[in-house]
Amino acid sequence: MKGFISLSLLCSLALGAEINLDTVTVEESIDSVKVNDVSGEELKSADLGEALSKKLPFVEISRRSAIANDIIVRGQKRDNINVIIDGGKIYGGCPNRMDPPISHVVTNNIDYVEVDEGPYDVENFGTLSADVKVYTKKPKKGLNGEINLNAGRFDYKKGSFTLSGGSEDIRALISFSKEDSGQYKDADGDKFQDQLIKAGTDKKYLYQNRYEDMDAFSKKSFLGKLFLRKDKHSLVFSYTSNRSDDVLYPNTPMDAKKDDSDLYNVKYSIDNLGSFSKKLEVLYYYSKVKHPMSNFYRNSSLGKMGEVVNDMFSRIYGARVKNSLILNGLALDFGVDASDRKWDGTYYKKSSVFWRKSINDSVTKDKALFLVMKKDISNHNLKIGVRYDSVDISNGGGLNEPSYNYLSANIFDTYKLNQNTNLFFGIGRASRVPDGRELYFVEKTKGVIIGTPDLKKVSNTEVDGGILRDFENGSMKLKAFYSRLSNYIYFDLKRPSHKFVNIDAKVYGLEFSGSYLAKDNLAFEYGVSYLKGRKDEPLPGQRDRDLADITPFKIRVAANYIYDDTLDFTVETIARDRWKAFDSDNGESELAGYVLINIKANKEINDKIRLTFGVDNLLNRKYASSNTYNDLTLVVTGGKRKVKLFDPGRYLYLNVNYSF
């Protein structure tokens, strides 16, 4: 067992070296953070968002359910952060973020995840403030595989199977998983309906008595990959399928009857074409999501309109061609990137009677050129990125159809002060265009146009700087950033229609993280995140300048102990301050701080069988991780207060892994 002794090598990781660990490990590099072996440890749930929020202090979860939760990075969510899966993109169908992009890849299919903060990615369309790059498992040589069986509190059950094999030049992989769960209970022992009743939720939003104890979700997934190589050529085919049924979102007026997604990726590369091409890569991707949501299980479906359905469909296809070469020590990556995104939705009443469009055939077409240059000059490692986008947006409702043309650029310098210390500084500007919901979304009951068809694009001008230092028995990274958001898209519920507005704002903060090897069998990981966000001016008729979604001070400390070659333990503490800087004019409220303790033990029975036992929220603390900003449609109390959702109480789980 490699165990946590390998954590002593984290200092070398800061300089770009890589190692493989049997446990989820966070690697810090200059401009990104990498979470390894996600599939190896995060089998207690398919929810990648929740896994990242526990490992990375600067990532927070926007909890909506027992699964499929969104993430917040540096106060940014929705399209302000870019989720990329094996180079391709997917967008959820739900305008209320029941199925965010990160929910369409399950943890048991993931090899590792990279999170790059800031506006420094020019290869992918729409990276405003961060990108989250997900890499799924690769086929291996020979014949190998694994079977995982997982069970947890709240009637959680999961099984997954992966088989991989082949030769040096032809390899394939298939992976299946199935999981389902009852409703979780918070620390007071309350299930979903109990939470709603305690909050004083309007009766029409409560579950009907016959459905109040139904399961929280059921989910199946499939991943298939084929790798082919001959001489300088390589080709990878990838297909991912996700099928979810009856996913409950208790503090939302509707639940998801199903959430089905398909992702197709084809990537071709050829090496050493000549002096003007060290590597040429061609990527094509296509993804689609079918997401019908309904009030079928709620009291509201018993009214005269019966069941109301918002049947949403989302798809995107795109291609990227990138050429890499080196000229006189200057590394160049350049190419073209294009995509076509469609978002469409229809309201039905009495289950099948057409009512009106929710989003009417919104199509976003992007064409772009990009260039990345890298050069070592003395002790400096310099990186410059440039991207030009031309975007056209259309719709089927006769509303304004905007076009946007803009340039994004950045420069990032790493200075090697000495053998163990690197200083870094970056400045960049990136933009993203408004999406179909922000432009065209229509509210169901009165047909009010919530979207604002003349929105401007959002631009982020950001400065990042810090230090990365290695020690004999550890490493540390200190990073500060300041972000100016021009024409930031914000939600103003008090407007009678066209509720999305452009504002100017700023977000700034500090991040501090690292590792420390106390003994050969005892190591520590730590991370701290602090954020502040302010509007330049309050919205008309308002007074609050606090920016929504700016999560409070957060700290994570983990101790990893090896008992012997077959047994290791992890004790993790996650603490967050009271949420006291919030946008009260736009639906947010004060939330209490919390301290969570999670424990986990890994035991190798033999070379093939491994057990993992863990307890999350050991002390059974009651807490809510997510606030109630009005950009989400949430259920309300009789006093029209938005209802927050409390997170799970004490959760025990056991995983059995058999590998061959």
PEFEN-V720109 format. One record per backbone hydrogen bond with DSSP energy under -1.0 kcal/mol. NH is the residue of the N-H (numbers start at 1). CO is the residue of the C=O. E is the energy in kcal/mol with one decimal. If there is no record, write none. Layout:
nh:NH co:CO e:E
nh:NH co:CO e:E
This chain:
nh:7 co:4 e:-2.0
nh:8 co:5 e:-2.0
nh:9 co:6 e:-2.0
nh:10 co:7 e:-2.0
nh:13 co:9 e:-1.4
nh:14 co:10 e:-1.4
nh:15 co:12 e:-1.1
nh:16 co:13 e:-2.3
nh:17 co:12 e:-1.7
nh:27 co:34 e:-3.2
nh:29 co:32 e:-2.2
nh:33 co:115 e:-2.0
nh:34 co:27 e:-2.6
nh:35 co:113 e:-3.0
nh:36 co:25 e:-2.5
nh:38 co:111 e:-1.2
nh:39 co:110 e:-1.5
nh:42 co:38 e:-2.3
nh:48 co:46 e:-1.0
nh:51 co:47 e:-1.6
nh:52 co:48 e:-2.6
nh:53 co:49 e:-2.0
nh:54 co:50 e:-1.2
nh:55 co:51 e:-1.1
nh:56 co:52 e:-2.5
nh:59 co:56 e:-1.9
nh:60 co:72 e:-2.9
nh:62 co:70 e:-2.6
nh:70 co:62 e:-1.3
nh:72 co:60 e:-2.9
nh:73 co:76 e:-2.7
nh:74 co:58 e:-1.3
nh:76 co:73 e:-1.8
nh:80 co:77 e:-1.9
nh:81 co:78 e:-1.4
nh:82 co:130 e:-2.3
nh:84 co:132 e:-2.6
nh:85 co:88 e:-2.7
nh:86 co:134 e:-3.0
nh:88 co:85 e:-2.3
nh:97 co:94 e:-1.4
nh:103 co:100 e:-2.1
nh:104 co:101 e:-1.7
nh:109 co:106 e:-1.7
nh:110 co:107 e:-1.7
nh:111 co:135 e:-2.7
nh:112 co:135 e:-1.5
nh:113 co:35 e:-2.0
nh:114 co:133 e:-2.7
nh:115 co:33 e:-3.0
nh:116 co:131 e:-2.6
nh:118 co:129 e:-3.3
nh:120 co:118 e:-1.0
nh:128 co:126 e:-1.3
nh:129 co:80 e:-2.1
nh:131 co:116 e:-2.4
nh:132 co:82 e:-3.4
nh:133 co:114 e:-3.1
nh:134 co:84 e:-3.4
nh:135 co:112 e:-2.5
nh:137 co:109 e:-2.1
nh:142 co:166 e:-2.7
nh:144 co:164 e:-2.9
nh:146 co:162 e:-2.1
nh:147 co:658 e:-2.8
nh:148 co:160 e:-2.6
nh:149 co:656 e:-2.2
nh:150 co:158 e:-3.1
nh:151 co:654 e:-2.3
nh:152 co:156 e:-2.1
nh:153 co:652 e:-2.4
nh:156 co:152 e:-1.3
nh:157 co:180 e:-2.4
nh:158 co:150 e:-2.5
nh:159 co:178 e:-2.4
nh:160 co:148 e:-2.3
nh:161 co:176 e:-2.6
nh:162 co:146 e:-2.5
nh:163 co:174 e:-2.7
nh:164 co:144 e:-3.2
nh:165 co:172 e:-2.2
nh:166 co:142 e:-1.6
nh:167 co:170 e:-2.5
nh:171 co:227 e:-2.4
nh:172 co:165 e:-2.7
nh:173 co:225 e:-2.3
nh:174 co:163 e:-2.4
nh:175 co:223 e:-2.1
nh:176 co:161 e:-2.7
nh:177 co:221 e:-1.8
nh:178 co:159 e:-2.4
nh:179 co:219 e:-2.8
nh:180 co:157 e:-2.1
nh:181 co:217 e:-1.8
nh:182 co:154 e:-2.0
nh:186 co:190 e:-2.0
nh:189 co:186 e:-2.3
nh:195 co:191 e:-2.3
nh:196 co:192 e:-2.1
nh:197 co:193 e:-2.5
nh:198 co:194 e:-2.5
nh:199 co:195 e:-1.8
nh:200 co:197 e:-1.4
nh:201 co:196 e:-2.3
nh:202 co:636 e:-2.6
nh:205 co:202 e:-1.9
nh:206 co:203 e:-1.4
nh:208 co:297 e:-2.8
nh:211 co:208 e:-2.0
nh:212 co:208 e:-1.1
nh:214 co:211 e:-1.8
nh:216 co:181 e:-2.0
nh:217 co:181 e:-1.3
nh:218 co:245 e:-1.2
nh:219 co:179 e:-3.2
nh:220 co:243 e:-2.4
nh:221 co:177 e:-2.3
nh:222 co:241 e:-2.3
nh:223 co:175 e:-2.3
nh:224 co:239 e:-2.6
nh:225 co:173 e:-2.6
nh:226 co:237 e:-2.3
nh:227 co:171 e:-3.3
nh:228 co:235 e:-2.9
nh:229 co:169 e:-2.0
nh:230 co:233 e:-2.3
nh:233 co:230 e:-2.5
nh:234 co:269 e:-2.3
nh:235 co:228 e:-2.9
nh:236 co:267 e:-2.5
nh:237 co:226 e:-2.5
nh:238 co:265 e:-2.5
nh:239 co:224 e:-2.5
nh:240 co:263 e:-2.4
nh:241 co:222 e:-2.7
nh:242 co:261 e:-2.4
nh:243 co:220 e:-3.0
nh:244 co:259 e:-1.4
nh:245 co:218 e:-2.6
nh:246 co:257 e:-2.1
nh:247 co:256 e:-2.1
nh:248 co:216 e:-2.5
nh:252 co:249 e:-1.8
nh:255 co:294 e:-2.9
nh:256 co:247 e:-2.3
nh:257 co:292 e:-1.7
nh:258 co:292 e:-1.1
nh:259 co:244 e:-2.2
nh:260 co:290 e:-2.5
nh:261 co:242 e:-2.4
nh:262 co:288 e:-2.1
nh:263 co:240 e:-2.6
nh:264 co:286 e:-3.2
nh:265 co:238 e:-2.6
nh:266 co:284 e:-2.7
nh:267 co:236 e:-2.4
nh:268 co:282 e:-2.9
nh:269 co:234 e:-2.4
nh:270 co:280 e:-2.1
nh:271 co:232 e:-1.6
nh:272 co:278 e:-3.2
nh:273 co:277 e:-1.5
nh:274 co:277 e:-1.4
nh:277 co:274 e:-1.7
nh:278 co:324 e:-3.2
nh:279 co:324 e:-1.6
nh:280 co:270 e:-2.4
nh:281 co:322 e:-3.0
nh:282 co:268 e:-3.2
nh:283 co:320 e:-2.9
nh:284 co:266 e:-2.6
nh:285 co:318 e:-2.4
nh:286 co:264 e:-2.3
nh:287 co:316 e:-2.5
nh:288 co:262 e:-2.0
nh:289 co:314 e:-3.1
nh:290 co:260 e:-2.9
nh:291 co:312 e:-2.8
nh:293 co:310 e:-2.0
nh:294 co:255 e:-2.9
nh:295 co:308 e:-1.4
nh:298 co:295 e:-2.1
nh:299 co:206 e:-2.5
nh:300 co:204 e:-1.9
nh:301 co:298 e:-1.4
nh:302 co:299 e:-2.1
nh:303 co:300 e:-1.3
nh:306 co:303 e:-1.3
nh:309 co:348 e:-2.7
nh:310 co:293 e:-2.7
nh:311 co:346 e:-2.7
nh:312 co:291 e:-1.8
nh:313 co:344 e:-3.0
nh:314 co:289 e:-2.3
nh:315 co:342 e:-2.2
nh:316 co:287 e:-2.2
nh:317 co:340 e:-1.7
nh:318 co:285 e:-2.3
nh:319 co:338 e:-2.2
nh:320 co:283 e:-2.3
nh:321 co:336 e:-2.2
nh:322 co:281 e:-2.6
nh:323 co:334 e:-3.0
nh:324 co:279 e:-2.7
nh:325 co:332 e:-2.2
nh:327 co:330 e:-2.6
nh:330 co:327 e:-2.1
nh:331 co:374 e:-2.6
nh:332 co:325 e:-3.0
nh:333 co:372 e:-2.5
nh:334 co:323 e:-2.2
nh:335 co:370 e:-2.0
nh:336 co:321 e:-1.6
nh:337 co:368 e:-2.2
nh:338 co:319 e:-2.4
nh:339 co:366 e:-2.0
nh:340 co:317 e:-2.5
nh:341 co:364 e:-2.9
nh:342 co:315 e:-3.1
nh:343 co:362 e:-2.5
nh:344 co:313 e:-2.7
nh:345 co:359 e:-2.9
nh:346 co:311 e:-1.6
nh:347 co:356 e:-3.4
nh:348 co:309 e:-2.8
nh:349 co:353 e:-2.5
nh:350 co:305 e:-2.1
nh:351 co:307 e:-2.5
nh:352 co:350 e:-1.6
nh:353 co:349 e:-2.3
nh:355 co:347 e:-2.6
nh:358 co:345 e:-1.7
nh:361 co:359 e:-1.2
nh:362 co:343 e:-2.5
nh:363 co:394 e:-2.2
nh:364 co:341 e:-2.9
nh:365 co:392 e:-2.9
nh:366 co:339 e:-2.5
nh:367 co:390 e:-1.8
nh:368 co:337 e:-2.3
nh:369 co:388 e:-1.8
nh:370 co:335 e:-2.2
nh:371 co:386 e:-2.5
nh:372 co:333 e:-3.1
nh:373 co:384 e:-3.0
nh:374 co:331 e:-2.4
nh:375 co:382 e:-2.4
nh:377 co:380 e:-2.5
nh:380 co:377 e:-2.7
nh:381 co:414 e:-2.7
nh:382 co:375 e:-3.0
nh:383 co:412 e:-2.4
nh:384 co:373 e:-2.7
nh:385 co:410 e:-2.3
nh:386 co:371 e:-2.6
nh:387 co:408 e:-2.7
nh:388 co:369 e:-2.5
nh:389 co:406 e:-2.6
nh:390 co:367 e:-2.3
nh:391 co:404 e:-3.3
nh:392 co:365 e:-2.3
nh:393 co:402 e:-2.4
nh:394 co:363 e:-2.3
nh:396 co:360 e:-2.9
nh:404 co:391 e:-2.7
nh:406 co:389 e:-2.0
nh:408 co:387 e:-3.2
nh:409 co:429 e:-1.7
nh:410 co:385 e:-2.3
nh:411 co:427 e:-2.3
nh:412 co:383 e:-3.1
nh:413 co:425 e:-3.2
nh:414 co:381 e:-2.2
nh:415 co:423 e:-3.5
nh:416 co:379 e:-2.7
nh:417 co:415 e:-1.2
nh:417 co:421 e:-1.2
nh:418 co:421 e:-1.5
nh:422 co:468 e:-2.7
nh:423 co:415 e:-2.9
nh:424 co:466 e:-2.3
nh:425 co:413 e:-2.3
nh:426 co:464 e:-3.1
nh:427 co:411 e:-2.3
nh:428 co:462 e:-2.3
nh:429 co:409 e:-2.8
nh:430 co:460 e:-1.9
nh:432 co:458 e:-1.9
nh:439 co:435 e:-1.7
nh:440 co:436 e:-2.8
nh:441 co:437 e:-1.7
nh:442 co:358 e:-2.1
nh:443 co:448 e:-3.2
nh:450 co:441 e:-1.7
nh:451 co:441 e:-2.3
nh:452 co:438 e:-3.2
nh:455 co:452 e:-1.5
nh:458 co:432 e:-2.5
nh:459 co:486 e:-2.3
nh:460 co:430 e:-3.2
nh:461 co:484 e:-2.5
nh:462 co:428 e:-2.8
nh:463 co:482 e:-2.4
nh:464 co:426 e:-2.8
nh:465 co:480 e:-2.3
nh:466 co:424 e:-2.2
nh:467 co:478 e:-2.2
nh:468 co:422 e:-2.9
nh:469 co:476 e:-2.7
nh:470 co:420 e:-2.8
nh:471 co:474 e:-3.3
nh:474 co:471 e:-1.0
nh:475 co:515 e:-1.8
nh:476 co:469 e:-2.5
nh:477 co:513 e:-3.1
nh:478 co:467 e:-2.6
nh:479 co:511 e:-2.8
nh:480 co:465 e:-3.0
nh:481 co:509 e:-2.0
nh:482 co:463 e:-2.2
nh:483 co:507 e:-3.0
nh:484 co:461 e:-3.1
nh:485 co:505 e:-2.8
nh:486 co:459 e:-2.8
nh:488 co:503 e:-2.5
nh:490 co:501 e:-3.0
nh:492 co:499 e:-3.0
nh:495 co:492 e:-1.4
nh:498 co:449 e:-3.2
nh:499 co:450 e:-1.5
nh:501 co:490 e:-2.8
nh:503 co:488 e:-2.3
nh:505 co:485 e:-2.3
nh:506 co:534 e:-2.5
nh:507 co:483 e:-2.2
nh:508 co:532 e:-2.5
nh:509 co:481 e:-1.9
nh:510 co:530 e:-1.7
nh:511 co:479 e:-2.7
nh:512 co:528 e:-2.3
nh:513 co:477 e:-2.3
nh:514 co:526 e:-2.2
nh:515 co:475 e:-2.1
nh:516 co:524 e:-2.4
nh:517 co:473 e:-3.5
nh:518 co:522 e:-1.2
nh:519 co:522 e:-2.0
nh:522 co:519 e:-1.1
nh:523 co:560 e:-2.3
nh:524 co:516 e:-2.8
nh:525 co:558 e:-2.4
nh:526 co:514 e:-2.3
nh:527 co:556 e:-2.2
nh:528 co:512 e:-2.9
nh:529 co:554 e:-2.6
nh:530 co:510 e:-2.6
nh:532 co:508 e:-2.1
nh:534 co:506 e:-2.4
nh:535 co:545 e:-3.3
nh:536 co:504 e:-2.8
nh:542 co:539 e:-2.4
nh:547 co:533 e:-1.9
nh:551 co:549 e:-1.2
nh:554 co:529 e:-2.4
nh:555 co:575 e:-2.6
nh:556 co:527 e:-2.9
nh:557 co:573 e:-2.3
nh:558 co:525 e:-2.8
nh:559 co:571 e:-3.0
nh:560 co:523 e:-3.2
nh:561 co:569 e:-2.7
nh:562 co:521 e:-2.4
nh:563 co:567 e:-2.0
nh:564 co:567 e:-1.6
nh:568 co:602 e:-1.9
nh:569 co:561 e:-3.0
nh:570 co:600 e:-2.6
nh:571 co:559 e:-2.4
nh:572 co:598 e:-3.3
nh:573 co:557 e:-3.1
nh:574 co:596 e:-2.2
nh:575 co:555 e:-2.6
nh:576 co:594 e:-2.6
nh:577 co:553 e:-2.7
nh:579 co:591 e:-2.6
nh:580 co:578 e:-1.5
nh:584 co:582 e:-1.3
nh:586 co:583 e:-1.2
nh:588 co:583 e:-2.1
nh:591 co:579 e:-1.1
nh:594 co:576 e:-2.1
nh:596 co:574 e:-3.3
nh:598 co:572 e:-2.9
nh:599 co:615 e:-2.5
nh:600 co:570 e:-2.1
nh:601 co:613 e:-3.0
nh:602 co:568 e:-2.4
nh:603 co:611 e:-2.9
nh:604 co:566 e:-2.8
nh:605 co:609 e:-2.1
nh:606 co:609 e:-1.3
nh:610 co:657 e:-2.5
nh:611 co:603 e:-3.2
nh:612 co:655 e:-2.5
nh:613 co:601 e:-2.5
nh:614 co:653 e:-2.3
nh:615 co:599 e:-2.4
nh:616 co:651 e:-2.9
nh:618 co:597 e:-3.3
nh:620 co:617 e:-2.2
nh:630 co:586 e:-2.5
nh:632 co:629 e:-1.8
nh:635 co:251 e:-1.8
nh:637 co:641 e:-1.9
nh:638 co:200 e:-1.5
nh:640 co:637 e:-2.1
nh:643 co:635 e:-2.3
nh:647 co:623 e:-2.7
nh:649 co:185 e:-3.1
nh:651 co:616 e:-2.5
nh:653 co:614 e:-2.2
nh:654 co:151 e:-2.7
nh:655 co:612 e:-2.9
nh:656 co:149 e:-2.8
nh:657 co:610 e:-3.1
nh:658 co:147 e:-2.9
nh:659 co:608 e:-2.5
nh:660 co:145 e:-2.6
